[in-house]
Amino acid sequence: MDNFSGITPEEISETRRCLEFAVSHGASQARICFGKSILDSIQLLNGEVDKVSRNADRSITINLFVDGRYGVYSTNRTGTAGMEGFILKAIERTRMLTPDEFRKLPDPERYATDAVTGKELGLYDETYGMITPEARISAALSGAIFSRLSKDSRYIPVSEECEYSDSIDDNYTVDSQGFEGRHTETSFSFWSEITIEDRRGNRYSGYWWTASPMMDRISIAGCSDKALERAVRQIGPKKHRGGKFTMVVDNLSSGRLAAPLLQALNASSIQQKDSFLDGTLGQQVFPEELTVTDCARTPGQTGSRLFDSEGVATTECDIISEGTVRMYFTNTYSAEKMGIRPTVESPSRPVIRPFLKRKDSAVPANLNYGENNLNLQVVLAEMQEGILVTGFNGGNCNRTTGNFSYGVEGFAFRNGKIIHPVKEMLVTGNMISLWKSIVAAGSDAREGARWQIPTLAFANVDFSG
């Protein structure tokens, strides 16, 4: 069984003593975070154990505010005697840095006060400590299917790579203005990638994964079967003419398009004029159907947290509401420099609310879909014809202009049905224009994903064949 005991009362006391020592020896303000973690993983190759690994870490990170200067230092050598010398050197080095008047701890009124045990959000699996090495290997092997794969009329199995992993992270943070908070979380995951070869020697790979804070909520069985299915569907790709088409992006790949949008709302990027959403706060930039909410405190869900790295309390709030940009992610430093209201440093668990903007004006433009019933199949049926994107192959997005170019893989569809795989296609455009053209967001975001980004559909997207 695992002997991980989490952060002990003695380690909490040690962290507090380090804080007191820093303040009494020259720091005007200080924040200290003590963290412990363990990651176990079992990697399989073709149904056999290939690698077993364990990574254990414990570290202490010290944020010092000294004479108008700021420095961050970390070490894994803990213990009060050794830490005192480390802190004294850190204070001395901080005094050598350039002064920065905007560096300070947050207003104490913004602190979270409810993160006492670290387990308030239900992200800790109580069975974690009972998992044996043998159980981990058994869990990994239960997902492998390579031994039962046989030659098919369409393909030959080449390889199957799988990995089971579980982890625990325990973090305790305290600062000189009275903040004290703890976050404890377990994570369990399994992923599989299967490579096949068709009769012409062309190779295709498909992958699938499952993840959850709770062991009994991951679905290992069937994961490799889904990866195989995704690989087989790619056989026989055809070149497709370029043009403007409806683009549907499945829920394994849609996060690639959401990331630039959310990153552009980071205040540090905006302050440096490195964001294509600079100056949009309070403006309706996107269609009124689009709402993105930060569901930061949803119990039992990956990504939920009661406070950010500054100790600031998270809240459930709209990032974009009915197409209007409602917030920038602004930590204390960025807020001081820009003279704006601070929020939190980054999104915790952003959720795109489901909607379907239908072409038929006789039906409502925004339908309220329930759990999982606005899935990929429904979106394809509603869109009728276009390109389904199931993966991105390289490319980039310019953070300042929002212009992007991505290589894509996927399928052409007509009458709501997939007709053939496509290859050698490129999608180009501008992020603001793309999101202005959104016509559907599903209710099928992957459980276990920190960002809840579902199947998405966009109208009149430029594809190059």
C-alpha positions as CSV (number, residue, x, y, z in Angstrom):
1,M,0.0,0.0,0.0
2,D,1.1,3.6,-0.5
3,N,2.6,5.3,2.5
4,F,1.8,8.9,1.4
5,S,0.7,10.8,4.5
6,G,0.2,14.2,2.9
7,I,1.5,17.3,4.5
8,T,2.0,16.6,8.2
9,P,1.2,19.0,11.1
10,E,5.0,19.3,11.7
11,E,5.5,20.4,8.1
12,I,2.7,23.0,8.4
13,S,4.4,24.3,11.6
14,E,7.8,24.4,9.8
15,T,6.2,26.5,6.9
16,R,4.8,28.9,9.4
17,R,8.2,29.3,11.2
18,C,9.8,30.0,7.8
19,L,7.3,32.7,7.2
20,E,7.9,34.3,10.6
21,F,11.7,34.1,10.1
22,A,11.5,35.8,6.7
23,V,9.4,38.7,8.1
24,S,11.5,39.1,11.1
25,H,14.7,39.2,9.1
26,G,14.0,41.9,6.5
27,A,11.0,40.8,4.3
28,S,8.2,43.4,4.4
29,Q,5.8,40.7,3.0
30,A,6.2,37.0,2.2
31,R,4.2,34.1,0.9
32,I,5.3,30.5,1.4
33,C,4.0,27.3,-0.3
34,F,4.8,23.8,0.9
35,G,4.0,21.1,-1.6
36,K,4.2,17.3,-1.7
37,S,3.3,15.0,-4.6
38,I,3.7,11.5,-5.9
39,L,3.1,10.3,-9.5
40,D,3.0,6.5,-10.3
41,S,2.8,5.3,-13.9
42,I,2.8,2.0,-15.7
43,Q,3.6,2.1,-19.4
44,L,2.7,-0.8,-21.7
45,L,4.0,-1.6,-25.2
46,N,2.0,-4.2,-27.2
47,G,0.2,-5.5,-24.1
48,E,3.3,-6.0,-21.9
49,V,4.8,-3.9,-19.1
50,D,7.5,-1.7,-20.6
51,K,8.2,0.8,-17.8
52,V,7.3,1.3,-14.2
53,S,8.1,4.6,-12.6
54,R,7.5,6.6,-9.4
55,N,8.2,10.3,-9.0
56,A,8.0,11.8,-5.6
57,D,8.6,15.4,-4.8
58,R,8.5,17.8,-1.9
59,S,9.4,21.4,-2.2
60,I,9.0,24.8,-0.5
61,T,8.5,28.0,-2.6
62,I,9.2,31.4,-1.0
63,N,7.9,34.7,-2.4
64,L,9.7,37.6,-0.9
65,F,8.9,41.3,-0.9
66,V,12.0,43.2,0.3
67,D,12.6,46.9,0.2
68,G,10.3,47.3,-2.8
69,R,11.9,44.4,-4.6
70,Y,10.5,40.9,-5.3
71,G,12.0,37.5,-5.7
72,V,10.8,33.9,-5.8
73,Y,13.0,31.0,-4.5
74,S,12.4,27.3,-4.1
75,T,14.2,24.3,-2.7
76,N,13.5,20.7,-1.8
77,R,15.8,20.8,1.2
78,T,13.5,21.4,4.0
79,G,14.1,21.5,7.7
80,T,14.1,24.6,9.9
81,A,17.9,24.9,10.4
82,G,18.7,24.6,6.7
83,M,15.8,26.9,5.7
84,E,17.0,29.8,7.9
85,G,20.2,30.1,6.0
86,F,18.4,29.6,2.7
87,I,16.0,32.5,3.6
88,L,18.7,34.8,4.6
89,K,20.5,34.3,1.3
90,A,17.2,34.8,-0.6
91,I,16.6,38.1,1.2
92,E,20.1,39.3,0.5
93,R,19.7,38.4,-3.2
94,T,16.3,40.1,-3.4
95,R,17.8,43.3,-2.2
96,M,20.1,43.2,-5.3
97,L,17.1,43.2,-7.7
98,T,15.5,46.3,-9.4
99,P,12.8,47.9,-7.3
100,D,9.2,47.3,-8.6
101,E,6.6,49.4,-6.9
102,F,3.7,47.3,-8.2
103,R,4.8,44.1,-6.4
104,K,2.7,43.4,-3.3
105,L,0.4,40.8,-1.8
106,P,-3.3,40.9,-2.6
107,D,-5.9,42.8,-0.5
108,P,-6.6,40.4,2.4
109,E,-10.4,40.9,1.8
110,R,-10.0,39.0,-1.5
111,Y,-8.5,35.9,0.2
112,A,-10.3,32.5,0.4
113,T,-11.2,31.6,3.9
114,D,-12.8,28.2,3.3
115,A,-9.8,26.1,2.2
116,V,-9.0,24.6,5.6
117,T,-8.5,20.9,5.1
118,G,-7.7,20.9,1.4
119,K,-10.5,18.3,0.8
120,E,-13.5,20.7,0.7
121,L,-14.1,20.2,-3.0
122,G,-14.2,16.4,-2.9
123,L,-11.1,16.0,-5.1
124,Y,-9.3,13.5,-2.9
125,D,-10.0,9.8,-3.3
126,E,-9.9,8.1,0.1
127,T,-8.9,4.8,-1.5
128,Y,-5.7,6.2,-3.0
129,G,-3.5,5.0,0.0
130,M,-4.8,1.4,-0.5
131,I,-3.6,1.0,-4.1
132,T,-0.8,-1.5,-4.4
133,P,1.9,-1.7,-7.1
134,E,0.2,-5.0,-8.2
135,A,-3.2,-3.2,-8.5
136,R,-1.6,-0.5,-10.7
137,I,-0.1,-3.1,-13.1
138,S,-3.4,-5.0,-13.2
139,A,-5.3,-1.7,-14.0
140,A,-2.9,-0.9,-16.8
141,L,-3.1,-4.5,-18.3
142,S,-6.9,-4.5,-18.2
143,G,-6.9,-1.8,-20.8
144,A,-4.6,-3.4,-23.3
145,I,-6.1,-5.2,-26.4
146,F,-3.0,-5.9,-28.5
147,S,-2.9,-9.6,-27.7
148,R,-6.4,-10.1,-29.2
149,L,-5.9,-8.0,-32.3
150,S,-5.6,-9.9,-35.5
151,K,-5.1,-9.0,-39.1
152,D,-8.1,-7.4,-40.7
153,S,-8.9,-7.2,-44.4
154,R,-8.2,-3.5,-44.2
155,Y,-5.2,-3.2,-41.8
156,I,-2.4,-4.8,-39.8
157,P,-1.9,-3.9,-36.1
158,V,1.5,-2.3,-35.7
159,S,1.7,-1.2,-32.1
160,E,-0.3,-0.3,-29.0
161,E,1.1,2.1,-26.4
162,C,-0.8,2.5,-23.1
163,E,-0.2,4.2,-19.8
164,Y,-2.0,4.1,-16.5
165,S,-1.1,6.7,-13.9
166,D,-2.3,8.0,-10.6
167,S,-1.1,10.9,-8.6
168,I,-1.6,13.0,-5.5
169,D,-0.8,16.6,-4.9
170,D,-1.0,18.3,-1.5
171,N,-0.2,22.0,-1.2
172,Y,-0.3,24.3,1.8
173,T,0.1,28.1,1.4
174,V,0.5,30.8,4.0
175,D,1.4,34.5,3.8
176,S,2.3,37.4,6.1
177,Q,-1.2,39.1,5.7
178,G,-2.9,36.1,7.3
179,F,-3.8,33.9,4.4
180,E,-3.8,30.2,5.0
181,G,-5.1,27.6,2.5
182,R,-4.7,24.0,1.5
183,H,-5.6,22.1,-1.7
184,T,-5.4,18.3,-1.9
185,E,-6.2,16.4,-5.1
186,T,-5.8,12.9,-6.5
187,S,-5.9,12.1,-10.2
188,F,-6.3,8.8,-12.1
189,S,-5.9,8.4,-15.9
190,F,-5.4,5.9,-18.7
191,W,-4.6,6.6,-22.3
192,S,-4.0,4.5,-25.3
193,E,-2.6,5.0,-28.8
194,I,-2.8,2.4,-31.5
195,T,-1.0,2.4,-34.8
196,I,-2.1,0.3,-37.8
197,E,-0.9,-0.2,-41.3
198,D,-3.2,-0.5,-44.3
199,R,-2.6,-2.8,-47.2
200,R,-0.6,-0.1,-49.1
201,G,1.8,0.4,-46.2
202,N,0.3,3.7,-45.0
203,R,0.2,4.0,-41.2
204,Y,-2.5,5.6,-39.1
205,S,-2.7,6.3,-35.3
206,G,-5.6,6.9,-33.1
207,Y,-5.8,7.7,-29.4
208,W,-8.2,7.9,-26.5
209,W,-8.0,8.7,-22.8
210,T,-10.0,8.8,-19.6
211,A,-9.3,10.7,-16.4
212,S,-10.9,11.6,-13.1
213,P,-10.0,12.6,-9.5
214,M,-11.7,9.4,-8.5
215,M,-10.4,5.9,-9.4
216,D,-13.9,4.4,-9.8
217,R,-14.9,7.1,-12.4
218,I,-12.3,6.3,-15.1
219,S,-13.3,3.9,-17.8
220,I,-10.2,1.9,-18.7
221,A,-12.1,-0.9,-20.5
222,G,-12.9,0.2,-24.0
223,C,-10.3,3.0,-24.2
224,S,-8.0,1.0,-26.5
225,D,-11.0,-0.1,-28.6
226,K,-11.9,3.6,-29.1
227,A,-8.3,4.4,-30.1
228,L,-8.3,1.5,-32.6
229,E,-11.6,2.7,-34.0
230,R,-10.2,6.2,-34.5
231,A,-7.2,4.8,-36.3
232,V,-9.2,2.6,-38.6
233,R,-11.6,5.4,-39.6
234,Q,-8.6,7.2,-41.2
235,I,-7.9,4.6,-43.8
236,G,-8.4,5.7,-47.4
237,P,-8.1,9.5,-47.1
238,K,-8.9,11.6,-50.1
239,K,-7.8,15.1,-51.1
240,H,-10.5,17.6,-50.7
241,R,-11.0,20.8,-52.6
242,G,-10.3,24.1,-50.8
243,G,-13.0,26.7,-50.1
244,K,-15.2,27.9,-47.3
245,F,-16.9,25.2,-45.3
246,T,-18.7,24.6,-42.1
247,M,-16.1,23.3,-39.6
248,V,-17.0,21.0,-36.8
249,V,-14.3,20.2,-34.3
250,D,-14.7,17.2,-32.0
251,N,-14.3,17.4,-28.2
252,L,-10.8,15.9,-28.2
253,S,-9.5,18.7,-30.4
254,S,-11.7,21.8,-29.6
255,G,-9.5,22.9,-26.8
256,R,-6.8,23.9,-29.4
257,L,-9.1,26.7,-30.6
258,A,-10.3,27.7,-27.1
259,A,-6.8,28.1,-25.7
260,P,-5.8,31.2,-27.8
261,L,-9.2,32.8,-26.9
262,L,-8.7,32.4,-23.1
263,Q,-5.0,33.2,-23.2
264,A,-5.8,36.5,-24.9
265,L,-7.8,37.5,-21.8
266,N,-4.7,37.4,-19.6
267,A,-4.1,40.9,-18.3
268,S,-0.3,40.5,-18.5
269,S,-0.6,39.9,-22.3
270,I,-2.9,42.8,-22.6
271,Q,-0.6,45.1,-20.6
272,Q,2.2,44.2,-23.0
273,K,0.0,44.8,-26.1
274,D,0.4,41.1,-27.0
275,S,-3.3,40.2,-27.1
276,F,-5.8,40.3,-29.9
277,L,-8.5,41.0,-27.3
278,D,-6.9,44.1,-26.0
279,G,-9.6,46.8,-25.4
280,T,-12.6,44.5,-25.6
281,L,-13.6,44.4,-21.9
282,G,-17.3,45.1,-21.7
283,Q,-17.8,44.9,-25.4
284,Q,-19.9,42.4,-27.4
285,V,-17.3,40.8,-29.6
286,F,-18.9,37.5,-30.2
287,P,-22.5,36.2,-31.0
288,E,-25.0,36.5,-28.2
289,E,-25.3,32.7,-28.0
290,L,-21.7,32.3,-26.8
291,T,-21.3,32.2,-23.0
292,V,-18.2,30.9,-21.3
293,T,-18.3,30.5,-17.5
294,D,-15.5,29.7,-15.1
295,C,-17.0,27.0,-12.9
296,A,-14.2,27.1,-10.4
297,R,-15.9,25.6,-7.5
298,T,-17.7,22.6,-8.9
299,P,-17.3,19.7,-6.4
300,G,-15.5,16.6,-7.6
301,Q,-14.5,18.0,-11.0
302,T,-10.9,18.4,-12.3
303,G,-9.8,22.0,-12.4
304,S,-11.9,23.1,-9.4
305,R,-10.1,25.1,-6.8
306,L,-11.0,27.4,-3.9
307,F,-8.1,29.8,-4.4
308,D,-5.4,30.7,-6.9
309,S,-1.6,30.8,-6.3
310,E,-2.0,34.2,-4.6
311,G,-4.6,32.9,-2.2
312,V,-7.4,34.9,-3.9
313,A,-10.8,33.2,-3.6
314,T,-12.2,31.8,-6.9
315,T,-15.8,32.4,-7.8
316,E,-18.2,31.1,-10.5
317,C,-18.4,33.9,-13.0
318,D,-18.9,34.5,-16.7
319,I,-15.8,35.1,-18.7
320,I,-17.9,35.8,-21.8
321,S,-21.6,36.4,-21.4
322,E,-23.9,36.5,-24.4
323,G,-21.0,37.4,-26.5
324,T,-19.7,40.2,-24.3
325,V,-16.2,40.0,-22.7
326,R,-16.9,40.2,-19.0
327,M,-13.4,39.8,-17.4
328,Y,-9.7,39.8,-17.9
329,F,-7.6,37.4,-15.7
330,T,-5.7,39.9,-13.6
331,N,-3.4,39.1,-10.8
332,T,-2.4,41.7,-8.2
333,Y,0.7,42.7,-10.1
334,S,-1.0,43.3,-13.4
335,A,-3.9,45.1,-11.8
336,E,-1.5,47.5,-10.0
337,K,0.4,48.2,-13.3
338,M,-2.7,48.7,-15.4
339,G,-4.8,50.5,-12.7
340,I,-7.7,48.1,-13.1
341,R,-9.6,45.8,-10.8
342,P,-7.9,42.6,-9.9
343,T,-9.7,39.2,-10.5
344,V,-7.9,35.8,-10.4
345,E,-4.7,35.0,-12.2
346,S,-6.2,32.5,-14.7
347,P,-9.3,30.4,-15.5
348,S,-9.8,27.4,-13.3
349,R,-12.5,25.3,-15.0
350,P,-13.9,27.2,-18.1
351,V,-17.1,25.8,-19.4
352,I,-18.6,26.7,-22.8
353,R,-22.4,26.6,-22.5
354,P,-24.2,24.5,-25.1
355,F,-26.2,26.1,-27.8
356,L,-27.3,25.5,-31.4
357,K,-27.9,28.3,-33.8
358,R,-30.1,26.8,-36.4
359,K,-30.5,27.9,-40.0
360,D,-34.3,27.4,-39.9
361,S,-35.7,30.7,-38.6
362,A,-38.9,29.0,-37.7
363,V,-37.2,27.3,-34.7
364,P,-35.5,29.0,-31.7
365,A,-31.9,30.1,-32.4
366,N,-30.7,29.1,-29.0
367,L,-31.9,25.8,-27.7
368,N,-31.4,24.7,-24.1
369,Y,-29.8,21.2,-24.4
370,G,-29.4,19.0,-21.4
371,E,-26.6,16.7,-20.4
372,N,-24.8,15.1,-23.3
373,N,-27.7,15.2,-25.8
374,L,-26.1,17.9,-28.0
375,N,-23.2,15.6,-29.0
376,L,-21.1,15.3,-32.1
377,Q,-23.7,13.2,-34.0
378,V,-26.4,15.8,-33.4
379,V,-24.1,18.7,-34.4
380,L,-23.2,16.9,-37.6
381,A,-26.8,16.3,-38.4
382,E,-27.7,20.0,-37.8
383,M,-24.7,21.3,-39.9
384,Q,-25.5,18.9,-42.7
385,E,-22.3,19.4,-44.7
386,G,-18.7,20.4,-44.1
387,I,-15.4,19.3,-42.6
388,L,-15.1,17.5,-39.3
389,V,-11.7,18.2,-37.6
390,T,-10.5,15.4,-35.3
391,G,-6.9,16.6,-34.9
392,F,-4.5,19.5,-35.5
393,N,-1.1,18.9,-37.2
394,G,1.2,21.8,-36.2
395,G,0.5,25.4,-37.0
396,N,0.3,28.4,-34.8
397,C,-1.7,31.4,-33.8
398,N,-0.3,35.0,-33.6
399,R,-1.1,36.2,-30.1
400,T,-1.1,39.9,-31.1
401,T,-3.2,39.7,-34.3
402,G,-5.2,36.5,-33.7
403,N,-4.2,35.3,-37.2
404,F,-3.8,31.5,-37.3
405,S,-2.9,28.6,-39.6
406,Y,-3.3,25.0,-38.6
407,G,-2.8,21.7,-40.4
408,V,-5.8,19.5,-39.8
409,E,-7.0,15.9,-40.1
410,G,-10.5,14.7,-40.1
411,F,-13.4,13.8,-42.4
412,A,-15.7,15.3,-45.0
413,F,-19.4,14.9,-44.1
414,R,-22.6,15.4,-46.1
415,N,-26.2,15.1,-45.0
416,G,-24.9,14.8,-41.5
417,K,-22.9,11.6,-42.2
418,I,-19.2,11.1,-42.6
419,I,-18.3,10.2,-46.2
420,H,-14.5,9.9,-46.2
421,P,-11.3,10.9,-44.4
422,V,-9.5,14.0,-45.7
423,K,-5.8,14.7,-45.8
424,E,-3.4,17.5,-46.5
425,M,-5.7,20.3,-45.5
426,L,-5.0,23.6,-43.9
427,V,-7.4,25.9,-42.0
428,T,-6.6,29.6,-41.8
429,G,-8.2,32.7,-40.5
430,N,-8.4,35.1,-37.5
431,M,-9.5,34.0,-34.0
432,I,-11.9,36.9,-33.5
433,S,-13.5,36.2,-36.9
434,L,-13.6,32.5,-36.3
435,W,-15.4,32.8,-32.9
436,K,-17.8,35.3,-34.4
437,S,-18.8,32.6,-36.8
438,I,-19.6,30.0,-34.1
439,V,-22.9,28.3,-34.7
440,A,-22.9,25.5,-32.2
441,A,-21.3,24.3,-28.9
442,G,-22.2,20.8,-27.7
443,S,-22.9,19.5,-24.2
444,D,-20.3,16.7,-24.6
445,A,-17.1,18.1,-23.0
446,R,-14.9,15.3,-21.8
447,E,-15.2,14.4,-18.2
448,G,-11.8,14.7,-16.5
449,A,-10.6,17.6,-18.6
450,R,-9.8,20.8,-16.7
451,W,-11.2,22.9,-19.6
452,Q,-14.7,21.9,-20.5
453,I,-14.6,22.5,-24.2
454,P,-17.2,20.5,-26.1
455,T,-17.8,19.8,-29.8
456,L,-17.8,23.2,-31.7
457,A,-19.1,24.2,-35.1
458,F,-18.1,27.3,-37.1
459,A,-19.6,28.6,-40.4
460,N,-17.7,29.7,-43.5
461,V,-14.2,28.7,-42.4
462,D,-11.3,28.9,-45.0
463,F,-9.8,25.5,-45.9
464,S,-6.9,25.0,-48.3
465,G,-6.9,21.6,-50.1
